């Protein structure tokens, strides 16, 4: 393990994967190898703890709303809070995020309201928030396809002389897609400021990592394409923040892209439409539950004497209050005027769509009169 | 040599847009130093520097990165080297280019142009002569255009680059080197408007891209039979200018659609259906199609059998008149 993983490599020459998995917080479930210093103050650690609790509470709310029939489907990020929140906390306001459908925590960290974020899952529209306001692109359901958009936006920002980093959030399964490879290769060739934040949660629906790649690590992809790869314990929020901060600084400094492999675990099924008991053992899930990222931070804060019963209680109460407000906001989402279906397809009017909109209007009028 | 070829017209259109709008970028495989395999981008890199650049060989990435650039306010014009090589980019085009505006509820526009040399008749190898227009025209959210003449190529490409909607720009390879008398710049019709290339009364021949010339040649040959054939150049496949088609059929009573793509679910099928719905009482005969066979594109020495030619068009006119 090296103290400063960034300084071990220089861009463009002899790049290689930084050795080892970066950890900053002790892992109470196993003997911990050497820990690195993190870059967070005590207040920040406490703040991240509160956000993690709050966002987990939100994830549980979404799960139950789906069970109640209020959401069509839900892709839980339970267990991945440290990876998502630690990385999102390292971002600057001007940075862009290109998320997949599981980046709920990142979206909430970017200030998107729960309702705006969940249109897609409630089925009221395909999206909802203004991507430019939050610099959080439309989440991408076709796997890895958005990594190219992240690279393209980074190439554009670099061309414009703007100081921003574009972050592609992808998973272990996505690294098998051609688009992930192409996005990384283009980013490296054009030295574009991109961080490929790969949450290796070990499962692509039912296919385990071992069946996804013969490569010993996912971070190995980076040096093969001439850029830096780093690995971090994705259940260690402080380590994720440290590595992501280094990666962002590297990209922002004009040294090209970085791949961060955050090793974590998808505790829930792929989505509520999936049943993970068909393809993995309860023992495996249990082992990772014990390595829970919130428990890990709690343990650390405890050891520092920072977590009083009062703070635990107020954190839980604040999370409950936010979840109640989110529940109301989500239940109020509605699809609105069906003729909006024709409104955003093109800039201008199209005769074919005008015709079809009129047909729908006539049907709506007829139904009203019935 | 007087006048200009379609390649020269496209080159000039790109140059004029690059000169007028510094947000326009041109990139793809071999477009910089080489000037494109068809030389459409010749000299642009020298004149505009890194706004015209080569990329690694990856079509999905060319289109996918263009999406990110368009999101950031640029107007990328990307080149797919050949029709048959556009398919790796198909997912990006269908799942993102076409849908981004709608799924983002109007927040994100993607003003970008995907240039694709298309069609056959140039004696090339497999994957170099395809007609993929139906795939794109079938996809909501895309504008699909194809010029048939050099002057129109210039104007249509400039309009496409200025469009706030993404445009698939299909360049008929077999027309690349035909020359047009006159000078550039020139302004033709808007996107979405079909053009009557030759007025007539006997029957309406409908083509686009490479087959407009076939229709015009058939009209000349048909005059020997005493036929006065109208020729319509669609120019825009999506949106489709059905009102120009309907007006023509109201006059002639007969329509024949000519394209290189196979007949099954092709543009001809759509046009036949629309004319049947909207000009039924004007039709004296069923709308007929003269198309490539419904086979994979054949080898160079056999392509002449496959491509719709003047004789097949004239046969179709005769069949239409026999109803």
Contacts between the chains, C-beta under 8 A, distances in Angstrom:
chain1	res1	chain2	res2	distance
A	125	B	105	5.8
A	126	B	99	7.8
A	126	B	102	6.9
A	126	B	103	3.8
A	126	B	105	7.7
A	127	B	103	4.9
A	127	B	104	5.1
A	127	B	105	5.8
A	127	B	107	7.7
A	128	B	105	6.8
A	130	B	107	5.1
A	131	B	71	7.9
A	131	B	104	6.1
A	131	B	107	5.7
A	131	B	108	6.0
A	132	B	107	6.5
A	132	B	108	7.8
A	137	B	71	7.3
A	138	B	100	6.7
A	138	B	103	5.8
A	138	B	104	5.2
A	138	B	108	6.9
A	140	B	96	7.7
A	142	B	91	6.4
A	142	B	95	5.0
A	142	B	96	8.0
A	145	B	64	6.8
A	145	B	91	6.4
A	145	B	92	6.5
A	145	B	95	6.3
A	145	B	96	6.3
A	146	B	96	8.0
A	147	B	64	7.9
A	148	B	60	6.8
A	148	B	61	5.5
A	148	B	63	7.9
A	148	B	64	2.6
A	148	B	65	5.5
A	148	B	67	7.0
A	148	B	68	6.9
A	148	B	92	6.8
A	149	B	64	6.1
A	149	B	65	7.6
A	149	B	67	4.9
A	149	B	68	4.2
A	149	B	71	6.8
A	149	B	96	7.2
A	150	B	68	6.4
A	151	B	61	7.5
A	151	B	64	7.5
A	151	B	65	5.3
A	151	B	68	6.3
A	152	B	64	6.4
A	152	B	65	3.3
A	152	B	66	6.2
A	152	B	67	5.8
A	152	B	68	2.4
A	152	B	69	4.8
A	152	B	70	7.9
A	152	B	71	7.6
A	152	B	72	7.8
A	153	B	68	3.6
A	153	B	69	7.0
A	153	B	71	5.7
A	153	B	72	5.1
A	154	B	68	7.2
A	155	B	65	6.0
A	155	B	68	7.0
A	155	B	69	6.3
A	156	B	68	6.3
A	156	B	69	4.2
A	156	B	71	7.8
A	156	B	72	3.7
A	156	B	73	7.3
A	156	B	74	5.4
A	157	B	72	6.2
A	159	B	25	8.0
A	159	B	50	7.9
A	159	B	74	7.7
A	160	B	72	7.1
A	160	B	73	7.9
A	166	B	68	7.4
A	178	B	58	7.9
A	178	B	60	6.4
A	178	B	88	7.6
A	179	B	60	5.7
A	179	B	61	7.4
A	179	B	64	6.4
A	179	B	91	7.8
A	179	B	92	7.8
A	182	B	56	7.7
A	182	B	58	4.4
A	182	B	60	5.7
A	182	B	61	3.7
A	182	B	64	7.2
A	183	B	61	6.7
A	183	B	64	7.1
A	183	B	65	7.9
A	185	B	56	5.8
A	185	B	58	7.1
A	185	B	61	7.3
A	186	B	55	6.9
A	186	B	56	6.3
A	186	B	58	7.2
A	186	B	61	5.0
A	186	B	65	5.7
A	189	B	55	7.9
A	189	B	56	5.7
A	343	B	106	6.9
A	344	B	101	5.5
A	344	B	102	4.6
A	344	B	104	7.7
A	344	B	105	5.6
A	344	B	106	4.2
A	345	B	101	6.8
A	345	B	102	5.0
A	345	B	140	5.7
A	345	B	141	5.6
A	346	B	101	7.3
A	346	B	141	7.0
A	346	B	143	7.7
A	346	B	165	5.2
A	347	B	101	7.6
A	347	B	109	6.6
A	347	B	163	7.7
A	347	B	164	4.3
A	347	B	165	5.2
A	348	B	165	7.3
A	350	B	239	5.1
A	351	B	239	6.7
A	351	B	242	7.3
A	351	B	243	7.7
A	352	B	239	6.7
A	352	B	240	7.7
